[in-house]
Amino acid sequence: MYDFIVVGAGYAGAVCARMIAEQLNKKVLIVDRRPHIAGNMYDFTDENGLLIHQYGPHISVMNEEKVFDLLSRFTEWIPYHHTVRAEVDGIEIPLPFNLTGIDYLFDVKKALRLKERLIELYGFGANIPILQLLEADDEEIQRLANYIYEKIFLHYTVKMWDLSPLEVDASVTARIPVRLSYDNRHFQHKYQVMPKKGFTCLFENMLNHRNITVQLDIEAKDMIRMDEKHGKIFFYENEFSGGLIYTGALDELFDFQFGELPYRSLEFEFKMWQKDHIQDSSVLNWPDDRPATRRTEMKRLTGQRKDNVTVTITEYPGAFQRGASGYAEPYYPIVNEECQKIYQKYKKKAEKFPQLVPVGRLADYKYYNMEATILRALDVFEHNICKEKA
Ligand SMILES: Cc1cc2nc3c(=O)[nH]c(=O)nc-3n(C[C@H](O)[C@H](O)[C@H](O)COP(=O)(O)OP(=O)(O)OC[C@H]3O[C@@H](n4cnc5c(N)ncnc54)[C@H](O)[C@@H]3O)c2cc1C
């Protein structure tokens, strides 16, 4: 019999499973409805020997020592610096928009003037959210801010969220600030690396423990039943006394009683090219009104060398549609008050089950990057699982 059941074999579930197995010496069953482990980090090797990220490009960027140290137990790394370019009026400029972008887009004199004024106002090296730049107390900088807003943020945000940058939560646009330096790297994190043999291999190693059993193609609701009246959990119709770590969506777990939580989704177009490379940067963004948002060249991410073949992933955003043939994966929770209200109702319901521990981007209904997911899982392990459930 298992001491813990973990639903979902992405980072949230896998980290919890490993900690429970290793540190508490308890038996864990981890299940996933997909036919593979690794959640959205899943990658596989294609017929050309190229590593492909099935759920869109994923980069390992970390600041926290404890996250880097934990993952380093399960993989070797290759150094990596993520480069993103945006195509603006036919010119490719680095993203986040920075001083190099100004040099590329304006004549020398104007570029110099704009850069000097920006640095005077905000200081060299500052990262300024576009919404703050739009409020600049300087006419020329305001004109520049409007230009950047229109050329970089407006269409991209509308495509991605079906909302303008002024309508989405400010935290969304703040993720890509205007950077007053010549640092053309996309991320500024301490650790920017990729797992040498891919993410799936990292997950295989993490889940390879004598106390962990992995079962795939299992739908949580086919295995567990939530008895709301008594706050009990049943595992194949037997009362379960252990802990249930749940990384799926809470609205699903509670049969959409308060309505469905909305998400944005993506469709991916995978394309093979008979060329060594198709673009200079890892990612090429199209912040204009064509339907795709960006194209990633996998070889640029993984550092693999293969002649005359390369694969790109182009992303088309849309609204999540449960059970449809397209846009069927819930990728990005919608950050607004209305959705939070619905989510809080599910969270309250979850709290009625003392054995239930929701964690991860679906269960918490929050956009977490990989590092934030792992930190959250470690925090939940320390504060909810160790203290109350062990
Ligand atoms: C397109 C895209 C690009 C991204 N790029 C990056 C990046 O470059 N760097 C970065 O740090 N982060 C990135 N992220 C975020 C990253 O994917 C997440 O932080 C991370 O995958 C979250 O892990 P998780 O375990 O919470 O969720 P997931 O990885 O989604 O895992 C949840 C798992 O639970 C399973 N599950 C759900 N419900 C059930 C159920 N009822 N029964 C059985 N199984 C169930 C799902 O099948 C899934 O495998 C990106 C996200 C997207 C969408």
Ligand as a Chemical Component Dictionary entry (heavy atoms), coordinates in Angstrom:
data_LIG
# 
_chem_comp.id                   LIG 
_chem_comp.type                 NON-POLYMER 
_chem_comp.pdbx_formal_charge   0 
_chem_comp.three_letter_code    LIG 
# 
loop_
_chem_comp_atom.comp_id 
_chem_comp_atom.atom_id 
_chem_comp_atom.alt_atom_id 
_chem_comp_atom.type_symbol 
_chem_comp_atom.charge 
_chem_comp_atom.model_Cartn_x 
_chem_comp_atom.model_Cartn_y 
_chem_comp_atom.model_Cartn_z 
_chem_comp_atom.pdbx_ordinal 
LIG C1  C1  C 0 4.814  27.025 -23.781 1  
LIG C2  C2  C 0 5.434  27.089 -22.424 2  
LIG C3  C3  C 0 6.775  27.401 -22.315 3  
LIG C4  C4  C 0 7.366  27.447 -21.070 4  
LIG N1  N1  N 0 8.685  27.757 -21.001 5  
LIG C5  C5  C 0 9.308  27.770 -19.812 6  
LIG C6  C6  C 0 10.706 28.059 -19.742 7  
LIG O1  O1  O 0 11.360 28.304 -20.750 8  
LIG N2  N2  N 0 11.300 28.057 -18.514 9  
LIG C7  C7  C 0 10.594 27.790 -17.358 10 
LIG O2  O2  O 0 11.185 27.823 -16.279 11 
LIG N3  N3  N 0 9.252  27.515 -17.404 12 
LIG C8  C8  C 0 8.607  27.488 -18.596 13 
LIG N4  N4  N 0 7.268  27.188 -18.657 14 
LIG C9  C9  C 0 6.559  26.853 -17.417 15 
LIG C10 C10 C 0 6.743  25.378 -17.039 16 
LIG O3  O3  O 0 6.167  24.569 -18.037 17 
LIG C11 C11 C 0 6.020  25.125 -15.698 18 
LIG O4  O4  O 0 6.575  25.926 -14.703 19 
LIG C12 C12 C 0 6.119  23.697 -15.193 20 
LIG O5  O5  O 0 5.940  22.760 -16.215 21 
LIG C13 C13 C 0 5.044  23.514 -14.138 22 
LIG O6  O6  O 0 5.111  22.211 -13.598 23 
LIG P1  P1  P 0 3.804  21.567 -12.961 24 
LIG O7  O7  O 0 4.244  20.250 -12.403 25 
LIG O8  O8  O 0 3.128  22.510 -12.056 26 
LIG O9  O9  O 0 2.803  21.376 -14.186 27 
LIG P2  P2  P 0 2.867  20.400 -15.489 28 
LIG O10 O10 O 0 4.248  20.344 -16.044 29 
LIG O11 O11 O 0 1.786  20.837 -16.361 30 
LIG O12 O12 O 0 2.513  18.974 -14.860 31 
LIG C14 C14 C 0 1.210  18.626 -14.415 32 
LIG C15 C15 C 0 0.950  17.192 -14.826 33 
LIG O13 O13 O 0 -0.253 16.745 -14.185 34 
LIG C16 C16 C 0 -0.946 15.914 -15.072 35 
LIG N5  N5  N 0 -2.355 15.916 -14.683 36 
LIG C17 C17 C 0 -3.170 16.993 -14.539 37 
LIG N6  N6  N 0 -4.402 16.610 -14.160 38 
LIG C18 C18 C 0 -4.377 15.259 -14.062 39 
LIG C19 C19 C 0 -5.355 14.299 -13.724 40 
LIG N7  N7  N 0 -6.591 14.662 -13.398 41 
LIG N8  N8  N 0 -5.004 12.983 -13.721 42 
LIG C20 C20 C 0 -3.733 12.613 -14.055 43 
LIG N9  N9  N 0 -2.778 13.491 -14.381 44 
LIG C21 C21 C 0 -3.072 14.799 -14.385 45 
LIG C22 C22 C 0 -0.724 16.548 -16.429 46 
LIG O14 O14 O 0 -0.907 15.587 -17.462 47 
LIG C23 C23 C 0 0.727  17.032 -16.333 48 
LIG O15 O15 O 0 1.642  16.089 -16.855 49 
LIG C24 C24 C 0 6.621  27.175 -19.880 50 
LIG C25 C25 C 0 5.261  26.865 -19.997 51 
LIG C26 C26 C 0 4.672  26.828 -21.251 52 
LIG C27 C27 C 0 3.216  26.501 -21.342 53 
# 
loop_
_chem_comp_bond.comp_id 
_chem_comp_bond.atom_id_1 
_chem_comp_bond.atom_id_2 
_chem_comp_bond.value_order 
_chem_comp_bond.pdbx_ordinal 
LIG C1  C2  SING 1  
LIG C2  C3  SING 2  
LIG C2  C26 DOUB 3  
LIG C3  C4  DOUB 4  
LIG C4  N1  SING 5  
LIG C4  C24 SING 6  
LIG N1  C5  DOUB 7  
LIG C5  C6  SING 8  
LIG C5  C8  SING 9  
LIG C6  O1  DOUB 10 
LIG C6  N2  SING 11 
LIG N2  C7  SING 12 
LIG C7  O2  DOUB 13 
LIG C7  N3  SING 14 
LIG N3  C8  DOUB 15 
LIG C8  N4  SING 16 
LIG N4  C9  SING 17 
LIG N4  C24 SING 18 
LIG C9  C10 SING 19 
LIG C10 O3  SING 20 
LIG C10 C11 SING 21 
LIG C11 O4  SING 22 
LIG C11 C12 SING 23 
LIG C12 O5  SING 24 
LIG C12 C13 SING 25 
LIG C13 O6  SING 26 
LIG O6  P1  SING 27 
LIG P1  O7  DOUB 28 
LIG P1  O8  SING 29 
LIG P1  O9  SING 30 
LIG O9  P2  SING 31 
LIG P2  O10 DOUB 32 
LIG P2  O11 SING 33 
LIG P2  O12 SING 34 
LIG O12 C14 SING 35 
LIG C14 C15 SING 36 
LIG C15 O13 SING 37 
LIG C15 C23 SING 38 
LIG O13 C16 SING 39 
LIG C16 N5  SING 40 
LIG C16 C22 SING 41 
LIG N5  C17 SING 42 
LIG N5  C21 SING 43 
LIG C17 N6  DOUB 44 
LIG N6  C18 SING 45 
LIG C18 C19 SING 46 
LIG C18 C21 DOUB 47 
LIG C19 N7  SING 48 
LIG C19 N8  DOUB 49 
LIG N8  C20 SING 50 
LIG C20 N9  DOUB 51 
LIG N9  C21 SING 52 
LIG C22 O14 SING 53 
LIG C22 C23 SING 54 
LIG C23 O15 SING 55 
LIG C24 C25 DOUB 56 
LIG C25 C26 SING 57 
LIG C26 C27 SING 58 
# 
